[in-house]
Amino acid sequence: MDRDEAQERMQVAQEINFLLNNAAELANSIADEDLQKQMKWALGQAMGKIYLDLMRPVVKQFPELDPDLPNENS
């Protein structure tokens, strides 16, 4: 993958994680504790897969795209 593809992949992964985080916040309002835990577990699994399969390979090849690093443009 070239840098442009890596950057696009990272952006998509971050957008997906943002949506999954929103879903996790909404799961907090589920009254049934078992269902709430099930939803949060599933969302956590999805977040882990996004990191392991999409983000980590990008960061390994292009460390400067790591979203946890300070952005020089900030």
Phi and psi in radians as a Rosetta constraint file:
Dihedral C 1 N 2 CA 2 C 2 CIRCULARHARMONIC -1.570 0.35
Dihedral N 2 CA 2 C 2 N 3 CIRCULARHARMONIC 3.069 0.35
Dihedral C 2 N 3 CA 3 C 3 CIRCULARHARMONIC -1.110 0.35
Dihedral N 3 CA 3 C 3 N 4 CIRCULARHARMONIC -0.690 0.35
Dihedral C 3 N 4 CA 4 C 4 CIRCULARHARMONIC -1.087 0.35
Dihedral N 4 CA 4 C 4 N 5 CIRCULARHARMONIC -0.762 0.35
Dihedral C 4 N 5 CA 5 C 5 CIRCULARHARMONIC -1.114 0.35
Dihedral N 5 CA 5 C 5 N 6 CIRCULARHARMONIC -0.711 0.35
Dihedral C 5 N 6 CA 6 C 6 CIRCULARHARMONIC -1.105 0.35
Dihedral N 6 CA 6 C 6 N 7 CIRCULARHARMONIC -0.752 0.35
Dihedral C 6 N 7 CA 7 C 7 CIRCULARHARMONIC -1.123 0.35
Dihedral N 7 CA 7 C 7 N 8 CIRCULARHARMONIC -0.726 0.35
Dihedral C 7 N 8 CA 8 C 8 CIRCULARHARMONIC -1.132 0.35
Dihedral N 8 CA 8 C 8 N 9 CIRCULARHARMONIC -0.749 0.35
Dihedral C 8 N 9 CA 9 C 9 CIRCULARHARMONIC -1.052 0.35
Dihedral N 9 CA 9 C 9 N 10 CIRCULARHARMONIC -0.761 0.35
Dihedral C 9 N 10 CA 10 C 10 CIRCULARHARMONIC -1.135 0.35
Dihedral N 10 CA 10 C 10 N 11 CIRCULARHARMONIC -0.716 0.35
Dihedral C 10 N 11 CA 11 C 11 CIRCULARHARMONIC -1.097 0.35
Dihedral N 11 CA 11 C 11 N 12 CIRCULARHARMONIC -0.787 0.35
Dihedral C 11 N 12 CA 12 C 12 CIRCULARHARMONIC -1.100 0.35
Dihedral N 12 CA 12 C 12 N 13 CIRCULARHARMONIC -0.761 0.35
Dihedral C 12 N 13 CA 13 C 13 CIRCULARHARMONIC -1.062 0.35
Dihedral N 13 CA 13 C 13 N 14 CIRCULARHARMONIC -0.718 0.35
Dihedral C 13 N 14 CA 14 C 14 CIRCULARHARMONIC -1.188 0.35
Dihedral N 14 CA 14 C 14 N 15 CIRCULARHARMONIC -0.642 0.35
Dihedral C 14 N 15 CA 15 C 15 CIRCULARHARMONIC -1.139 0.35
Dihedral N 15 CA 15 C 15 N 16 CIRCULARHARMONIC -0.739 0.35
Dihedral C 15 N 16 CA 16 C 16 CIRCULARHARMONIC -1.089 0.35
Dihedral N 16 CA 16 C 16 N 17 CIRCULARHARMONIC -0.792 0.35
Dihedral C 16 N 17 CA 17 C 17 CIRCULARHARMONIC -1.075 0.35
Dihedral N 17 CA 17 C 17 N 18 CIRCULARHARMONIC -0.651 0.35
Dihedral C 17 N 18 CA 18 C 18 CIRCULARHARMONIC -1.045 0.35
Dihedral N 18 CA 18 C 18 N 19 CIRCULARHARMONIC -0.801 0.35
Dihedral C 18 N 19 CA 19 C 19 CIRCULARHARMONIC -1.150 0.35
Dihedral N 19 CA 19 C 19 N 20 CIRCULARHARMONIC -0.696 0.35
Dihedral C 19 N 20 CA 20 C 20 CIRCULARHARMONIC -1.137 0.35
Dihedral N 20 CA 20 C 20 N 21 CIRCULARHARMONIC -0.655 0.35
Dihedral C 20 N 21 CA 21 C 21 CIRCULARHARMONIC -1.114 0.35
Dihedral N 21 CA 21 C 21 N 22 CIRCULARHARMONIC -0.702 0.35
Dihedral C 21 N 22 CA 22 C 22 CIRCULARHARMONIC -1.085 0.35
Dihedral N 22 CA 22 C 22 N 23 CIRCULARHARMONIC -0.730 0.35
Dihedral C 22 N 23 CA 23 C 23 CIRCULARHARMONIC -1.111 0.35
Dihedral N 23 CA 23 C 23 N 24 CIRCULARHARMONIC -0.667 0.35
Dihedral C 23 N 24 CA 24 C 24 CIRCULARHARMONIC -1.130 0.35
Dihedral N 24 CA 24 C 24 N 25 CIRCULARHARMONIC -0.673 0.35
Dihedral C 24 N 25 CA 25 C 25 CIRCULARHARMONIC -1.092 0.35
Dihedral N 25 CA 25 C 25 N 26 CIRCULARHARMONIC -0.744 0.35
Dihedral C 25 N 26 CA 26 C 26 CIRCULARHARMONIC -1.144 0.35
Dihedral N 26 CA 26 C 26 N 27 CIRCULARHARMONIC -0.559 0.35
Dihedral C 26 N 27 CA 27 C 27 CIRCULARHARMONIC -1.094 0.35
Dihedral N 27 CA 27 C 27 N 28 CIRCULARHARMONIC -0.455 0.35
Dihedral C 27 N 28 CA 28 C 28 CIRCULARHARMONIC -1.058 0.35
Dihedral N 28 CA 28 C 28 N 29 CIRCULARHARMONIC -0.416 0.35
Dihedral C 28 N 29 CA 29 C 29 CIRCULARHARMONIC -1.527 0.35
Dihedral N 29 CA 29 C 29 N 30 CIRCULARHARMONIC -0.013 0.35
Dihedral C 29 N 30 CA 30 C 30 CIRCULARHARMONIC -1.299 0.35
Dihedral N 30 CA 30 C 30 N 31 CIRCULARHARMONIC 2.143 0.35
Dihedral C 30 N 31 CA 31 C 31 CIRCULARHARMONIC -1.214 0.35
Dihedral N 31 CA 31 C 31 N 32 CIRCULARHARMONIC -0.679 0.35
Dihedral C 31 N 32 CA 32 C 32 CIRCULARHARMONIC -1.265 0.35
Dihedral N 32 CA 32 C 32 N 33 CIRCULARHARMONIC 1.903 0.35
Dihedral C 32 N 33 CA 33 C 33 CIRCULARHARMONIC -1.050 0.35
Dihedral N 33 CA 33 C 33 N 34 CIRCULARHARMONIC -0.671 0.35
Dihedral C 33 N 34 CA 34 C 34 CIRCULARHARMONIC -1.125 0.35
Dihedral N 34 CA 34 C 34 N 35 CIRCULARHARMONIC -0.761 0.35
Dihedral C 34 N 35 CA 35 C 35 CIRCULARHARMONIC -1.150 0.35
Dihedral N 35 CA 35 C 35 N 36 CIRCULARHARMONIC -0.697 0.35
Dihedral C 35 N 36 CA 36 C 36 CIRCULARHARMONIC -1.050 0.35
Dihedral N 36 CA 36 C 36 N 37 CIRCULARHARMONIC -0.805 0.35
Dihedral C 36 N 37 CA 37 C 37 CIRCULARHARMONIC -1.117 0.35
Dihedral N 37 CA 37 C 37 N 38 CIRCULARHARMONIC -0.706 0.35
Dihedral C 37 N 38 CA 38 C 38 CIRCULARHARMONIC -1.086 0.35
Dihedral N 38 CA 38 C 38 N 39 CIRCULARHARMONIC -0.775 0.35
Dihedral C 38 N 39 CA 39 C 39 CIRCULARHARMONIC -1.111 0.35
Dihedral N 39 CA 39 C 39 N 40 CIRCULARHARMONIC -0.810 0.35
Dihedral C 39 N 40 CA 40 C 40 CIRCULARHARMONIC -1.140 0.35
Dihedral N 40 CA 40 C 40 N 41 CIRCULARHARMONIC -0.652 0.35
Dihedral C 40 N 41 CA 41 C 41 CIRCULARHARMONIC -1.107 0.35
Dihedral N 41 CA 41 C 41 N 42 CIRCULARHARMONIC -0.812 0.35
Dihedral C 41 N 42 CA 42 C 42 CIRCULARHARMONIC -1.089 0.35
Dihedral N 42 CA 42 C 42 N 43 CIRCULARHARMONIC -0.728 0.35
Dihedral C 42 N 43 CA 43 C 43 CIRCULARHARMONIC -1.144 0.35
Dihedral N 43 CA 43 C 43 N 44 CIRCULARHARMONIC -0.694 0.35
Dihedral C 43 N 44 CA 44 C 44 CIRCULARHARMONIC -1.093 0.35
Dihedral N 44 CA 44 C 44 N 45 CIRCULARHARMONIC -0.711 0.35
Dihedral C 44 N 45 CA 45 C 45 CIRCULARHARMONIC -1.071 0.35
Dihedral N 45 CA 45 C 45 N 46 CIRCULARHARMONIC -0.759 0.35
Dihedral C 45 N 46 CA 46 C 46 CIRCULARHARMONIC -1.105 0.35
Dihedral N 46 CA 46 C 46 N 47 CIRCULARHARMONIC -0.747 0.35
Dihedral C 46 N 47 CA 47 C 47 CIRCULARHARMONIC -1.078 0.35
Dihedral N 47 CA 47 C 47 N 48 CIRCULARHARMONIC -0.713 0.35
Dihedral C 47 N 48 CA 48 C 48 CIRCULARHARMONIC -1.091 0.35
Dihedral N 48 CA 48 C 48 N 49 CIRCULARHARMONIC -0.746 0.35
Dihedral C 48 N 49 CA 49 C 49 CIRCULARHARMONIC -1.128 0.35
Dihedral N 49 CA 49 C 49 N 50 CIRCULARHARMONIC -0.701 0.35
Dihedral C 49 N 50 CA 50 C 50 CIRCULARHARMONIC -1.044 0.35
Dihedral N 50 CA 50 C 50 N 51 CIRCULARHARMONIC -0.794 0.35
Dihedral C 50 N 51 CA 51 C 51 CIRCULARHARMONIC -1.134 0.35
Dihedral N 51 CA 51 C 51 N 52 CIRCULARHARMONIC -0.924 0.35
Dihedral C 51 N 52 CA 52 C 52 CIRCULARHARMONIC -1.143 0.35
Dihedral N 52 CA 52 C 52 N 53 CIRCULARHARMONIC -0.727 0.35
Dihedral C 52 N 53 CA 53 C 53 CIRCULARHARMONIC -1.677 0.35
Dihedral N 53 CA 53 C 53 N 54 CIRCULARHARMONIC -0.376 0.35
Dihedral C 53 N 54 CA 54 C 54 CIRCULARHARMONIC -1.969 0.35
Dihedral N 54 CA 54 C 54 N 55 CIRCULARHARMONIC -0.856 0.35
Dihedral C 54 N 55 CA 55 C 55 CIRCULARHARMONIC -1.431 0.35
Dihedral N 55 CA 55 C 55 N 56 CIRCULARHARMONIC -0.794 0.35
Dihedral C 55 N 56 CA 56 C 56 CIRCULARHARMONIC -1.039 0.35
Dihedral N 56 CA 56 C 56 N 57 CIRCULARHARMONIC -0.768 0.35
Dihedral C 56 N 57 CA 57 C 57 CIRCULARHARMONIC -1.074 0.35
Dihedral N 57 CA 57 C 57 N 58 CIRCULARHARMONIC -0.602 0.35
Dihedral C 57 N 58 CA 58 C 58 CIRCULARHARMONIC -1.157 0.35
Dihedral N 58 CA 58 C 58 N 59 CIRCULARHARMONIC -0.860 0.35
Dihedral C 58 N 59 CA 59 C 59 CIRCULARHARMONIC -1.109 0.35
Dihedral N 59 CA 59 C 59 N 60 CIRCULARHARMONIC -0.597 0.35
Dihedral C 59 N 60 CA 60 C 60 CIRCULARHARMONIC -1.112 0.35
Dihedral N 60 CA 60 C 60 N 61 CIRCULARHARMONIC -0.726 0.35
Dihedral C 60 N 61 CA 61 C 61 CIRCULARHARMONIC -1.477 0.35
Dihedral N 61 CA 61 C 61 N 62 CIRCULARHARMONIC -0.583 0.35
Dihedral C 61 N 62 CA 62 C 62 CIRCULARHARMONIC -2.300 0.35
Dihedral N 62 CA 62 C 62 N 63 CIRCULARHARMONIC 1.351 0.35
Dihedral C 62 N 63 CA 63 C 63 CIRCULARHARMONIC -0.980 0.35
Dihedral N 63 CA 63 C 63 N 64 CIRCULARHARMONIC -0.484 0.35
Dihedral C 63 N 64 CA 64 C 64 CIRCULARHARMONIC -1.192 0.35
Dihedral N 64 CA 64 C 64 N 65 CIRCULARHARMONIC -0.240 0.35
Dihedral C 64 N 65 CA 65 C 65 CIRCULARHARMONIC -1.567 0.35
Dihedral N 65 CA 65 C 65 N 66 CIRCULARHARMONIC 0.036 0.35
Dihedral C 65 N 66 CA 66 C 66 CIRCULARHARMONIC -1.071 0.35
Dihedral N 66 CA 66 C 66 N 67 CIRCULARHARMONIC 2.070 0.35
Dihedral C 66 N 67 CA 67 C 67 CIRCULARHARMONIC -1.173 0.35
Dihedral N 67 CA 67 C 67 N 68 CIRCULARHARMONIC -0.236 0.35
Dihedral C 67 N 68 CA 68 C 68 CIRCULARHARMONIC -1.490 0.35
Dihedral N 68 CA 68 C 68 N 69 CIRCULARHARMONIC -0.135 0.35
Dihedral C 68 N 69 CA 69 C 69 CIRCULARHARMONIC -1.485 0.35
Dihedral N 69 CA 69 C 69 N 70 CIRCULARHARMONIC 2.578 0.35
Dihedral C 69 N 70 CA 70 C 70 CIRCULARHARMONIC -1.055 0.35
Dihedral N 70 CA 70 C 70 N 71 CIRCULARHARMONIC 2.440 0.35
Dihedral C 70 N 71 CA 71 C 71 CIRCULARHARMONIC -1.515 0.35
Dihedral N 71 CA 71 C 71 N 72 CIRCULARHARMONIC 2.189 0.35
Dihedral C 71 N 72 CA 72 C 72 CIRCULARHARMONIC -1.108 0.35
Dihedral N 72 CA 72 C 72 N 73 CIRCULARHARMONIC -0.411 0.35
Dihedral C 72 N 73 CA 73 C 73 CIRCULARHARMONIC -1.524 0.35
Dihedral N 73 CA 73 C 73 N 74 CIRCULARHARMONIC -0.009 0.35
